[in-house]
Amino acid sequence: MPDMYFTGSGAIQLGAATQLCTLALETASAPRIVLNYLNISFDGNSNTAVPVNCVIARITNSPSGTAIPTNYGPNPLDPSAPASTVTAKCPSTATPGVWSTAPTLGSIVWEMDIPPTTGIPNWWPLAAEVKVGASSWVGVFLTAPAAVAVKTSLYHTE
């Protein structure tokens, strides 16, 4: 049975109408991982009329960013599970967040517009989860109509 892990970005500042990768995961040379759950939450209201666009995409470069905040993972949900083989990065806590080398958007594997007054919890159905191959990057990219703070988290299995 695979082990499940939580990884979160902590609070990240989105700039108005500018796409930003808020969380990026790099897999090890083995095994591949499966994304099972995504959660996006906003600190306030990004805009009362326009949703925030969210895509999960493969990343085509090797981004350089900030280590995720202490205690945000990847943390096993089962305390007896081995340490995760995934490396996680996020942008800085500047307003808006900044990457040293920003992730390059590749193939989009999931997309949704998120209501601006809420957030989204999303469990993918079995067999419809996002699969990430070995030695690969995947990221959550958000575009908000107005500046807003956001928290991004993913659960994955290895």
DSSP file (Angstrom, degrees, kcal/mol; ACC not computed):
  #  RESIDUE AA STRUCTURE BP1 BP2  ACC     N-H-->O    O-->H-N    N-H-->O    O-->H-N    TCO  KAPPA ALPHA  PHI   PSI    X-CA   Y-CA   Z-CA
    1    1 A M              0   0    0      0, 0.0     2,-0.0     0, 0.0     0, 0.0   0.000 360.0 360.0 360.0 131.3    0.0    0.0    0.0
    2    2 A P        -     0   0    0      0, 0.0     2,-0.3     0, 0.0   155,-0.0  -0.320 360.0-119.4 -71.7 156.9    1.5    3.4   -0.9
    3    3 A D        -     0   0    0     74,-0.0   155,-2.0    -2,-0.0     2,-0.4  -0.728  21.0-136.9 -95.3 147.0    2.1    6.1    1.7
    4    4 A M  E     -A  157   0A   0     -2,-0.3    73,-2.7   153,-0.2    74,-0.5  -0.843  19.0-168.3-108.1 142.6    0.4    9.5    1.5
    5    5 A Y  E     -AB 156  76A   0    151,-2.9   151,-2.1    -2,-0.4     2,-0.4  -0.947  13.8-140.7-131.2 147.2    2.1   12.8    2.2
    6    6 A F  E     +AB 155  75A   0     69,-2.8    69,-2.9    -2,-0.3     2,-0.4  -0.892  19.1 178.5-105.1 136.4    1.0   16.4    2.8
    7    7 A T  E     -A  154   0A   0    147,-2.3   147,-2.6    -2,-0.4     2,-0.3  -0.990   5.4-178.0-136.2 130.6    2.9   19.3    1.3
    8    8 A G  E     -A  153   0A   0     64,-2.3   145,-0.2    -2,-0.4    64,-0.1  -0.902  26.9-147.0-128.7 157.9    1.9   23.0    1.8
    9    9 A S  E     -     0   0A   0    143,-2.5   144,-0.1    -2,-0.3     2,-0.1   0.683  33.7-141.3 -91.1 -20.6    3.1   26.3    0.6
   10   10 A G  E     -     0   0A   0    142,-0.3   142,-0.5    58,-0.1     2,-0.3  -0.354  60.9 -21.7  72.7-172.7    2.2   28.5    3.5
   11   11 A A  E     -A  151   0A   0    140,-0.1     2,-0.4    -2,-0.1   140,-0.2  -0.535  68.9-178.3 -74.7 127.4    0.9   32.0    2.6
   12   12 A I  E     -A  150   0A   0    138,-2.6   138,-2.8    -2,-0.3     2,-0.6  -0.972  22.9-130.0-124.0 138.8    2.0   33.2   -0.8
   13   13 A Q  E     -A  149   0A   0     81,-0.5    84,-2.7    -2,-0.4     2,-0.4  -0.805  18.3-155.0 -93.9 121.4    1.1   36.6   -2.2
   14   14 A L  E     -A  148   0A   0    134,-3.0   134,-1.1    -2,-0.6     2,-0.2  -0.755  10.6-137.6 -90.1 140.2   -0.4   36.6   -5.7
   15   15 A G    >   -     0   0    0     -2,-0.4     3,-1.2     3,-0.4   129,-0.6  -0.577  39.0 -81.8 -87.5 160.4    0.0   39.7   -7.9
   16   16 A A  B 3  S-f  144   0B   0      1,-0.2   130,-0.2    -2,-0.2    -1,-0.1  -0.452 104.9 -13.4 -66.8 127.9   -2.9   41.0   -9.9
   17   17 A A  T 3  S+     0   0    0    127,-3.5     2,-0.5    -2,-0.2    -1,-0.2   0.728 104.4 121.0  56.4  28.7   -3.4   39.2  -13.3
   18   18 A T    <   -     0   0    0     -3,-1.2   126,-0.4   126,-0.4    -3,-0.4  -0.980  62.7-128.0-125.9 120.9    0.0   37.6  -13.1
   19   19 A Q        -     0   0    0     -2,-0.5     2,-0.4   124,-0.2   124,-0.2  -0.439  31.6-178.8 -67.8 136.0    0.3   33.8  -13.2
   20   20 A L  E     -G  142   0C   0    122,-2.5   122,-2.8    -2,-0.1     2,-0.7  -0.998  30.0-131.2-139.2 132.6    2.5   32.4  -10.3
   21   21 A C  E     -G  141   0C   0     -2,-0.4   120,-0.3   120,-0.3     3,-0.1  -0.756  25.2-176.7 -79.0 115.8    3.5   28.8   -9.5
   22   22 A T  E     +     0   0C   0    118,-2.5     2,-0.3    -2,-0.7   130,-0.2   0.638  67.4  17.2 -93.2 -15.9    2.6   28.6   -5.7
   23   23 A L  E     -G  140   0C   0    117,-0.9   117,-2.4    67,-0.1     2,-0.4  -0.922  63.5-173.6-157.9 130.2    3.9   25.1   -5.1
   24   24 A A  E     -GH 139  89C   0     65,-2.7    65,-2.5    -2,-0.3     2,-0.4  -0.986   5.9-162.2-128.4 136.8    6.3   22.9   -7.1
   25   25 A L  E     -GH 138  88C   0    113,-3.0   113,-2.0    -2,-0.4     2,-0.5  -0.956   1.8-161.3-119.2 136.6    7.2   19.2   -6.5
   26   26 A E  E     -GH 137  87C   0     61,-3.0    61,-2.4    -2,-0.4   111,-0.2  -0.972  14.5-143.6-115.2 128.1   10.1   17.4   -7.9
   27   27 A T        -     0   0    0    109,-2.9    59,-0.1    -2,-0.5     5,-0.1  -0.519  17.3-117.7 -85.6 157.1   10.1   13.6   -7.9
   28   28 A A        -     0   0    0      3,-0.3   107,-2.9    -2,-0.2   108,-0.2  -0.180  43.1 -86.0 -79.4-178.8   13.1   11.5   -7.2
   29   29 A S  S    S+     0   0    0    105,-0.2   105,-0.2     1,-0.2     3,-0.1   0.740 109.3  49.6 -65.5 -21.1   14.5    9.0   -9.8
   30   30 A A  S    S+     0   0    0      1,-0.2    -1,-0.2    55,-0.1     2,-0.1  -0.905  91.4  27.9-162.8 147.9   12.0    6.5   -8.4
   31   31 A P        -     0   0    0      0, 0.0    -3,-0.3     0, 0.0    -1,-0.2   0.676  66.2-131.0 -92.2 176.6    9.2    6.0   -7.7
   32   32 A R        -     0   0    0    102,-0.1     2,-0.3    -2,-0.1   101,-0.2  -0.397  27.2-136.9 -72.3 163.7    6.6    8.1   -9.6
   33   33 A I  E     -C  132   0A   0     99,-2.2    99,-2.9   100,-0.1     2,-0.4  -0.813   4.2-141.8-121.3 165.2    4.0    9.8   -7.4
   34   34 A V  E     -CD 131 157A   0    123,-2.0   123,-2.4    -2,-0.3     2,-0.6  -0.997  14.2-137.3-126.7 126.5    0.3   10.3   -7.7
   35   35 A L  E     +CD 130 156A   0     95,-3.3    95,-1.1    -2,-0.4   121,-0.2  -0.746  28.8 169.8 -82.7 122.9   -1.4   13.6   -6.7
   36   36 A N  E     +     0   0A   0    119,-2.8    88,-2.1    -2,-0.6     2,-0.3   0.728  57.2  20.2-105.1 -28.5   -4.6   12.7   -4.8
   37   37 A Y  E     -ED 123 155A   0    118,-1.5   118,-2.2    86,-0.2     2,-0.4  -1.000  53.5-166.5-151.1 141.0   -5.8   16.0   -3.3
   38   38 A L  E     -ED 122 154A   0     84,-2.2    84,-2.7    -2,-0.3     2,-0.4  -0.990   5.9-173.5-127.8 137.1   -5.5   19.7   -3.9
   39   39 A N  E     -ED 121 153A   0    114,-2.5   114,-2.3    -2,-0.4     2,-0.4  -0.994   3.1-179.6-132.5 130.5   -6.6   22.5   -1.6
   40   40 A I  E     +ED 120 152A   0     80,-2.2    80,-2.4    -2,-0.4     2,-0.4  -0.996   7.7 176.0-123.8 129.5   -6.5   26.2   -2.4
   41   41 A S  E     - D   0 151A   0    110,-2.2   110,-2.6    -2,-0.4     2,-0.3  -0.991  16.6-143.6-135.7 147.8   -7.6   28.8    0.2
   42   42 A F  E     - D   0 150A   0     76,-0.4     2,-1.1    -2,-0.4   108,-0.2  -0.834  12.5-137.8-111.2 144.7   -7.6   32.6    0.0
   43   43 A D  E    S- D   0 149A   0    106,-2.5   106,-0.6    -2,-0.3     2,-0.2  -0.764  84.6 -22.0 -96.5  86.2   -6.9   35.1    2.8
   44   44 A G  S    S-     0   0    0     -2,-1.1     2,-0.5   104,-0.1    -2,-0.1  -0.676 103.1 -46.8 106.3-165.7   -9.6   37.5    1.9
   45   45 A N        -     0   0    0     -2,-0.2     3,-0.2     1,-0.1    72,-0.2  -0.925  35.8-160.0-113.4 120.7  -11.5   38.0   -1.3
   46   46 A S  S    S-     0   0    0     70,-1.0     2,-0.2    -2,-0.5    -1,-0.1   0.851  77.6 -31.5 -70.1 -32.8   -9.5   38.3   -4.5
   47   47 A N        -     0   0    0     69,-0.1    -1,-0.3    98,-0.1    99,-0.1  -0.755  52.6-128.4 178.0 136.0  -12.3   40.0   -6.4
   48   48 A T  S    S+     0   0    0     -2,-0.2    69,-0.1     1,-0.2    -2,-0.0   0.633 104.5  33.5 -73.6 -11.2  -16.1   39.7   -6.0
   49   49 A A  S    S+     0   0    0      1,-0.2    -1,-0.2    67,-0.1    -3,-0.0   0.682 106.8  60.7-116.6 -22.0  -16.7   39.1   -9.7
   50   50 A V        -     0   0    0     65,-0.0    -1,-0.2    66,-0.0    96,-0.1  -0.928  69.6-134.1-121.3 128.2  -13.9   37.2  -11.2
   51   51 A P        -     0   0    0      0, 0.0     2,-0.5     0, 0.0    -2,-0.0  -0.264  24.1-110.3 -73.3 164.2  -12.6   33.7  -10.3
   52   52 A V  E     -I  114   0C   0     62,-2.4    62,-3.5    92,-0.1     2,-0.4  -0.821  30.0-131.6 -92.6 129.4   -9.0   32.7   -9.8
   53   53 A N  E     -IJ 113 143C   0     90,-2.4    90,-2.3    -2,-0.5     2,-0.4  -0.693  25.0-171.7 -84.8 132.0   -7.7   30.4  -12.5
   54   54 A C  E     +IJ 112 142C   0     58,-2.6    58,-2.4    -2,-0.4     2,-0.4  -0.989   7.0 174.3-125.8 128.8   -5.8   27.3  -11.2
   55   55 A V  E     -IJ 111 141C   0     86,-2.5    86,-3.1    -2,-0.4     2,-0.5  -0.985  22.6-149.3-129.7 146.0   -3.9   24.8  -13.3
   56   56 A I  E     +IJ 110 140C   0     54,-2.5    53,-2.9    -2,-0.4    54,-1.3  -0.968  34.8 169.3-106.6 128.9   -1.7   21.9  -12.4
   57   57 A A  E     -IJ 108 139C   0     82,-2.2    82,-2.6    -2,-0.5    51,-0.2  -0.964  40.0-105.5-141.7 153.9    1.0   21.5  -15.0
   58   58 A R  E     - J   0 138C   0     49,-2.7    48,-2.4    -2,-0.3     2,-0.5  -0.549  38.6-130.8 -72.0 145.8    4.2   19.7  -15.7
   59   59 A I  E     -IJ 105 137C   0     78,-1.8    78,-0.6    -2,-0.2    46,-0.2  -0.882  13.5-162.0-105.8 131.5    7.2   21.9  -15.3
   60   60 A T        +     0   0    0     44,-2.0     2,-0.2    -2,-0.5    45,-0.1   0.447  69.6  43.7 -97.6  -1.0    9.7   21.9  -18.2
   61   61 A N  S    S-     0   0    0     43,-0.3    -2,-0.1    40,-0.0    76,-0.1  -0.648  90.9 -98.0-125.4-173.5   12.7   23.4  -16.4
   62   62 A S        -     0   0    0     -2,-0.2    -2,-0.0    40,-0.1   -36,-0.0  -0.848  46.1-152.1-108.6  93.4   14.4   23.0  -13.0
   63   63 A P        -     0   0    0      0, 0.0     2,-0.5     0, 0.0    39,-0.2  -0.234   5.4-149.3 -68.4 154.4   13.0   25.9  -11.0
   64   64 A S  B     +L  101   0D   0     37,-1.8    37,-2.4    25,-0.0    36,-1.5  -0.984  38.3 130.0-123.9 119.3   14.9   27.5   -8.1
   65   65 A G        -     0   0    0     -2,-0.5     2,-0.3    34,-0.2    34,-0.1  -0.550  55.2 -50.5-143.6-153.1   12.9   28.9   -5.3
   66   66 A T  E     -K   90   0C   0     24,-3.0    24,-2.3    -2,-0.2     2,-0.1  -0.720  53.5-109.0 -95.9 141.3   12.4   28.9   -1.6
   67   67 A A  E     -K   89   0C   0     -2,-0.3    22,-0.2    22,-0.2     3,-0.1  -0.425  48.6 -97.5 -61.8 145.2   12.2   25.8    0.5
   68   68 A I        -     0   0    0     20,-0.8   -59,-0.1     1,-0.1     3,-0.1  -0.259  55.2 -78.5 -63.1 157.2    8.7   25.4    1.8
   69   69 A P    >   -     0   0    0      0, 0.0     3,-2.1     0, 0.0   -61,-0.2  -0.170  60.6 -83.3 -58.5 149.5    8.0   26.7    5.3
   70   70 A T  T 3  S+     0   0    0      1,-0.3     0, 0.0     2,-0.1     0, 0.0  -0.225 116.0  17.5 -51.2 137.8    9.2   24.6    8.2
   71   71 A N  T 3  S+     0   0    0     -3,-0.1    -1,-0.3     2,-0.1     4,-0.1   0.400  94.0 106.6  77.3   1.4    6.6   21.9    9.1
   72   72 A Y    <   +     0   0    0     -3,-2.1   -64,-2.3     1,-0.3     3,-0.3   0.375  65.7 168.2 -93.0   5.8    4.8   22.1    5.8
   73   73 A G  S    S-     0   0    0      1,-0.3    -1,-0.3   -66,-0.2   -66,-0.2  -0.449  75.7-110.3 103.2-167.6    6.2   18.8    4.5
   74   74 A P  S    S+     0   0    0      0, 0.0    10,-0.5     0, 0.0    -1,-0.3   0.234  71.4 174.0 -65.3 124.0    6.3   16.7    2.6
   75   75 A N  E     -B    6   0A   0    -69,-2.9   -69,-2.8    -3,-0.3     2,-0.1  -0.917  30.7-123.6-111.3 130.5    5.0   15.1    5.8
   76   76 A P  E     -B    5   0A   0      0, 0.0   -71,-0.3     0, 0.0     7,-0.0  -0.475   6.6-146.2 -70.1 141.8    3.7   11.5    5.9
   77   77 A L  S    S+     0   0    0    -73,-2.7   -72,-0.1    -2,-0.1   -74,-0.0   0.786  94.2  60.0 -75.5 -26.9    0.1   11.1    7.2
   78   78 A D  S >  S-     0   0    0    -74,-0.5     3,-2.3     1,-0.1    -1,-0.1  -0.909  81.7-148.8 -99.1 115.8    1.2    7.8    8.8
   79   79 A P  T 3  S+     0   0    0      0, 0.0    -1,-0.1     0, 0.0    -2,-0.0   0.685  96.5  56.6 -62.3 -16.0    4.0    8.5   11.3
   80   80 A S  T 3  S+     0   0    0      2,-0.0    -3,-0.0    -3,-0.0    -2,-0.0   0.461  84.6 107.7 -92.5  -0.4    5.6    5.2   10.6
   81   81 A A  S <  S-     0   0    0     -3,-2.3     3,-0.1     1,-0.1     0, 0.0  -0.378  77.9-102.7 -72.4 153.6    5.9    5.8    6.9
   82   82 A P        -     0   0    0      0, 0.0    -1,-0.1     0, 0.0    -4,-0.1  -0.265  49.6 -79.5 -69.7 165.1    9.4    6.5    5.4
   83   83 A A        -     0   0    0      1,-0.1    -8,-0.1     2,-0.1     2,-0.0  -0.323  57.0 -98.8 -61.4 147.4   10.5   10.0    4.5
   84   84 A S        -     0   0    0    -10,-0.5    -1,-0.1     1,-0.1   -80,-0.0  -0.329  16.7-145.4 -66.9 150.0    9.1   11.3    1.3
   85   85 A T        +     0   0    0     -3,-0.1     2,-0.3     2,-0.1    -1,-0.1   0.393  69.7 104.2 -92.7   1.3   11.3   11.2   -1.8
   86   86 A V        -     0   0    0    -59,-0.1     2,-0.4   -58,-0.1   -59,-0.2  -0.604  59.9-149.2 -89.1 142.4    9.8   14.4   -3.1
   87   87 A T  E     -H   26   0C   0    -61,-2.4   -61,-3.0    -2,-0.3     2,-0.4  -0.934  16.9-158.9-105.2 133.5   11.5   17.9   -3.0
   88   88 A A  E     +H   25   0C   0     -2,-0.4   -20,-0.8   -63,-0.2     2,-0.3  -0.923  12.5 176.5-118.3 140.6    9.1   20.8   -2.7
   89   89 A K  E     +HK  24  67C   0    -65,-2.5   -65,-2.7    -2,-0.4   -22,-0.2  -0.936   2.5 177.9-134.8 157.7    9.7   24.5   -3.5
   90   90 A C  E     - K   0  66C   0    -24,-2.3   -24,-3.0    -2,-0.3   -67,-0.1  -0.940  35.9 -87.8-148.5 169.5    7.6   27.6   -3.5
   91   91 A P        -     0   0    0      0, 0.0     8,-0.2     0, 0.0     6,-0.1  -0.241  55.2 -85.7 -73.4 172.0    8.2   31.3   -4.3
   92   92 A S        -     0   0    0      6,-2.7   -79,-0.4     1,-0.1     7,-0.0  -0.112  35.7-109.6 -67.8 172.5    9.4   33.8   -1.7
   93   93 A T  S    S+     0   0    0      4,-0.1     4,-0.1   -81,-0.1    -1,-0.1   0.263  78.3 123.5 -89.4  12.0    7.0   35.5    0.7
   94   94 A A  S    S-     0   0    0      4,-0.1   -81,-0.5     2,-0.1     4,-0.0  -0.173  78.5 -79.9 -62.6 166.8    7.6   38.9   -1.1
   95   95 A T  S    S+     0   0    0      1,-0.2     2,-0.1     2,-0.1   -81,-0.1  -0.930 127.6  17.5-112.5 107.5    4.5   40.7   -2.4
   96   96 A P  S    S-     0   0    0      0, 0.0   -82,-0.2     0, 0.0    -1,-0.2   0.682 113.4-105.9 -76.8 171.5    4.0   39.2   -4.9
   97   97 A G        -     0   0    0    -84,-2.7     2,-0.4    -2,-0.1    -4,-0.1  -0.229  36.6-155.3 -60.3 148.6    6.0   36.0   -4.5
   98   98 A V        -     0   0    0     -8,-0.1    -6,-2.7   -78,-0.0     2,-0.3  -0.980   8.0-152.3-132.4 140.1    9.2   35.6   -6.5
   99   99 A W        -     0   0    0     -2,-0.4     3,-0.4    -8,-0.2   -34,-0.2  -0.821  18.1-139.0-101.9 148.1   11.2   32.6   -7.8
  100  100 A S  S    S+     0   0    0    -36,-1.5     2,-0.4     1,-0.4   -35,-0.2   0.946 106.9   9.6 -66.0 -49.9   15.0   32.7   -8.3
  101  101 A T  B    S-L   64   0D   0    -37,-2.4   -37,-1.8    -3,-0.1    -1,-0.4  -0.945  96.5-135.7-127.4 108.5   14.3   30.7  -11.5
  102  102 A A        -     0   0    0     -2,-0.4     2,-0.1    -3,-0.4   -40,-0.1  -0.303  23.6-102.5 -67.6 144.1   10.6   30.6  -12.1
  103  103 A P        -     0   0    0      0, 0.0     2,-0.6     0, 0.0    -1,-0.1  -0.409  32.8-130.0 -62.1 138.7    9.0   27.3  -13.2
  104  104 A T        -     0   0    0     -2,-0.1   -44,-2.0    -3,-0.1   -43,-0.3  -0.842  23.4-119.8 -95.0 123.1    8.2   27.1  -16.9
  105  105 A L  E     +I   59   0C   0     -2,-0.6   -46,-0.2   -46,-0.2     3,-0.1  -0.415  41.7 168.1 -64.4 125.4    4.6   26.0  -17.6
  106  106 A G  E     -     0   0C   0    -48,-2.4     2,-0.2     1,-0.3   -47,-0.1   0.014  50.7  -9.0-109.9-140.0    4.5   22.8  -19.6
  107  107 A S  E     -     0   0C   0    -50,-0.1   -49,-2.7     1,-0.1     2,-0.4  -0.401  67.7-132.6 -63.0 127.5    1.6   20.4  -20.3
  108  108 A I  E     +I   57   0C   0    -51,-0.2   -51,-0.3    -2,-0.2     3,-0.1  -0.711  27.2 176.1 -82.2 129.1   -1.5   21.3  -18.3
  109  109 A V  E     +     0   0C   0    -53,-2.9     2,-0.3    -2,-0.4   -52,-0.2   0.477  66.9  15.5-112.8  -6.3   -3.0   18.2  -16.7
  110  110 A W  E     -I   56   0C   0    -54,-1.3   -54,-2.5    20,-0.0    -1,-0.3  -0.932  62.3-179.7-164.2 142.3   -5.9   19.8  -14.7
  111  111 A E  E     +I   55   0C   0     -2,-0.3     2,-0.3   -56,-0.2   -56,-0.2  -0.997   6.8 161.0-148.6 144.1   -7.6   23.2  -14.7
  112  112 A M  E     -I   54   0C   0    -58,-2.4   -58,-2.6    -2,-0.3     2,-0.5  -0.964  34.2-128.2-157.9 144.7  -10.4   24.9  -12.7
  113  113 A D  E     -I   53   0C   0     -2,-0.3   -60,-0.2   -60,-0.2    -2,-0.0  -0.867  31.2-146.9 -92.6 128.0  -11.6   28.4  -12.1
  114  114 A I  E     -I   52   0C   0    -62,-3.5   -62,-2.4    -2,-0.5     6,-0.1  -0.824  19.7-109.9-102.4 129.2  -12.0   28.9   -8.3
  115  115 A P    >   -     0   0    0      0, 0.0     3,-1.4     0, 0.0   -67,-0.1  -0.315  26.3-134.3 -55.7 134.2  -14.7   31.1   -6.8
  116  116 A P  T 3  S+     0   0    0      0, 0.0   -70,-1.0     0, 0.0   -69,-0.1   0.684  99.6  54.0 -70.4 -18.0  -13.1   34.2   -5.4
  117  117 A T  T 3  S+     0   0    0    -72,-0.2     2,-0.1   -69,-0.1   -73,-0.1   0.465 119.0  24.0 -95.1  -0.3  -15.0   34.2   -2.1
  118  118 A T  S <  S-     0   0    0     -3,-1.4   -76,-0.4     1,-0.0     2,-0.2  -0.254  75.3-128.6-130.3-142.2  -14.1   30.6   -1.2
  119  119 A G        -     0   0    0    -78,-0.2   -78,-0.2    -2,-0.1    -2,-0.1  -0.750  26.1-103.1-154.3-159.0  -11.4   28.1   -2.1
  120  120 A I  E     -E   40   0A   0    -80,-2.4   -80,-2.2    -2,-0.2     2,-0.5  -0.954  17.0-169.4-147.1 126.7  -11.4   24.6   -3.3
  121  121 A P  E     -E   39   0A   0      0, 0.0     2,-0.4     0, 0.0   -82,-0.2  -0.963  23.1-177.3-102.9 132.8  -10.8   21.2   -1.8
  122  122 A N  E     -E   38   0A   0    -84,-2.7   -84,-2.2    -2,-0.5     2,-0.5  -0.942  17.8-172.2-138.8 115.7  -10.5   18.6   -4.6
  123  123 A W  E     -E   37   0A   0     -2,-0.4   -86,-0.2   -86,-0.2   -87,-0.1  -0.907  25.5-136.2 -96.9 128.3  -10.1   14.9   -4.3
  124  124 A W        -     0   0    0    -88,-2.1     5,-0.2    -2,-0.5     3,-0.1  -0.672  25.8-110.9 -81.6 140.0   -9.5   13.2   -7.6
  125  125 A P    >   -     0   0    0      0, 0.0     3,-2.4     0, 0.0     4,-0.3  -0.297  47.9 -78.4 -65.1 154.4  -11.4   10.0   -8.2
  126  126 A L  T 3  S+     0   0    0      1,-0.3   -90,-0.0     2,-0.2     0, 0.0  -0.248 120.7  16.0 -52.8 138.7   -9.5    6.8   -8.3
  127  127 A A  T 3  S+     0   0    0     -3,-0.1    -1,-0.3     1,-0.1    -3,-0.0   0.299 115.4  76.3  75.6  -6.4   -7.8    6.3  -11.6
  128  128 A A    <   +     0   0    0     -3,-2.4    -2,-0.2     2,-0.1    -1,-0.1   0.309  66.4 120.7-110.8   6.3   -8.3   10.0  -12.5
  129  129 A E  S    S-     0   0    0     -4,-0.3     2,-0.5    -5,-0.2   -93,-0.2  -0.224  74.6 -99.3 -66.0 160.5   -5.5   11.2  -10.2
  130  130 A V  E     -C   35   0A   0    -95,-1.1   -95,-3.3     2,-0.0     2,-0.4  -0.731  38.3-151.4 -83.3 123.7   -2.6   13.2  -11.7
  131  131 A K  E     -C   34   0A   0     -2,-0.5     2,-0.5   -97,-0.2   -97,-0.2  -0.791   7.0-162.4 -98.4 139.3    0.4   11.0  -12.2
  132  132 A V  E     -C   33   0A   0    -99,-2.9   -99,-2.2    -2,-0.4     3,-0.1  -0.981  16.0-134.7-125.1 120.3    3.9   12.4  -12.1
  133  133 A G    >   -     0   0    0     -2,-0.5     3,-0.7  -101,-0.2  -106,-0.2  -0.112  35.9 -78.0 -69.0 167.4    6.8   10.4  -13.5
  134  134 A A  T 3  S+     0   0    0      1,-0.2  -105,-0.2  -105,-0.2    -1,-0.1  -0.316 114.7  16.1 -63.8 148.5   10.2    9.8  -11.9
  135  135 A S  T 3  S+     0   0    0   -107,-2.9     2,-0.3     1,-0.2    -1,-0.2   0.876 103.6 124.1  54.2  44.4   12.7   12.7  -12.1
  136  136 A S    <   -     0   0    0     -3,-0.7  -109,-2.9  -108,-0.2     2,-0.4  -0.878  54.0-135.0-131.6 160.7   10.0   15.2  -13.0
  137  137 A W  E     +GJ  26  59C   0    -78,-0.6   -78,-1.8    -2,-0.3     2,-0.3  -0.901  19.1 178.6-113.8 146.1    8.5   18.5  -11.8
  138  138 A V  E     -GJ  25  58C   0   -113,-2.0  -113,-3.0    -2,-0.4     2,-0.3  -0.983   9.4-173.7-141.2 148.4    4.8   19.4  -11.4
  139  139 A G  E     -GJ  24  57C   0    -82,-2.6   -82,-2.2    -2,-0.3     2,-0.6  -0.958  28.8-124.2-144.4 161.1    3.4   22.7  -10.1
  140  140 A V  E     -GJ  23  56C   0   -117,-2.4  -118,-2.5    -2,-0.3  -117,-0.9  -0.936  31.1-166.7-103.8 118.1    0.2   24.5   -9.1
  141  141 A F  E     -GJ  21  55C   0    -86,-3.1   -86,-2.5    -2,-0.6     2,-0.4  -0.920   4.1-170.6-111.2 128.3   -0.1   27.8  -11.1
  142  142 A L  E     -GJ  20  54C   0   -122,-2.8  -122,-2.5    -2,-0.5     2,-0.4  -0.928  11.9-170.2-121.1 143.1   -2.6   30.4  -10.1
  143  143 A T  E     - J   0  53C   0    -90,-2.3   -90,-2.4    -2,-0.4  -124,-0.2  -0.963  12.0-173.1-131.5 116.1   -3.8   33.6  -11.8
  144  144 A A  B     -f   16   0B   0   -129,-0.6  -127,-3.5    -2,-0.4  -126,-0.4  -0.825  28.5-135.8-108.7 146.6   -5.9   36.0   -9.8
  145  145 A P  S    S+     0   0    0      0, 0.0     2,-0.3     0, 0.0    -1,-0.1   0.751  93.2  22.2 -70.8 -22.9   -7.6   39.2  -11.1
  146  146 A A  S    S-     0   0    0   -130,-0.2  -132,-0.1   -96,-0.1  -129,-0.1  -0.952 101.5 -81.2-139.7 157.7   -6.5   41.1   -8.0
  147  147 A A        +     0   0    0     -2,-0.3     2,-0.3  -131,-0.1  -132,-0.2  -0.336  60.4 154.7 -60.2 137.1   -3.7   40.7   -5.5
  148  148 A V  E     -A   14   0A   0   -134,-1.1  -134,-3.0    -4,-0.1     2,-0.3  -0.977  44.1-110.9-161.2 150.8   -4.5   38.2   -2.8
  149  149 A A  E     -AD  13  43A   0   -106,-0.6  -106,-2.5    -2,-0.3     2,-0.3  -0.697  39.7-175.6 -85.4 141.6   -2.8   35.9   -0.3
  150  150 A V  E     -AD  12  42A   0   -138,-2.8  -138,-2.6    -2,-0.3     2,-0.4  -0.974  20.6-151.6-138.5 149.2   -3.2   32.2   -1.1
  151  151 A K  E     -AD  11  41A   0   -110,-2.6  -110,-2.2    -2,-0.3     2,-0.4  -0.989  15.9-167.1-119.6 134.2   -2.3   28.9    0.6
  152  152 A T  E     + D   0  40A   0   -142,-0.5  -143,-2.5    -2,-0.4     2,-0.4  -0.964   8.3 175.5-121.6 134.7   -1.8   25.8   -1.6
  153  153 A S  E     -AD   8  39A   0   -114,-2.3  -114,-2.5    -2,-0.4     2,-0.4  -0.998   8.4-168.1-140.0 148.3   -1.5   22.2   -0.5
  154  154 A L  E     -AD   7  38A   0   -147,-2.6  -147,-2.3    -2,-0.4     2,-0.5  -0.975  10.4-153.3-129.8 143.7   -1.2   18.8   -2.2
  155  155 A Y  E     +AD   6  37A   0   -118,-2.2  -119,-2.8    -2,-0.4  -118,-1.5  -0.974  25.2 175.7-110.5 133.4   -1.5   15.3   -0.9
  156  156 A H  E     -AD   5  35A   0   -151,-2.1  -151,-2.9    -2,-0.5     2,-0.4  -0.947  21.7-139.7-135.1 157.7    0.4   12.7   -2.9
  157  157 A T  E      AD   4  34A   0   -123,-2.4  -123,-2.0    -2,-0.3  -153,-0.2  -0.897 360.0 360.0-114.6 148.6    1.1    9.0   -2.7
  158  158 A E              0   0    0   -155,-2.0  -154,-0.1    -2,-0.4    -1,-0.1   0.283 360.0 360.0-130.1 360.0    4.4    7.3   -3.4
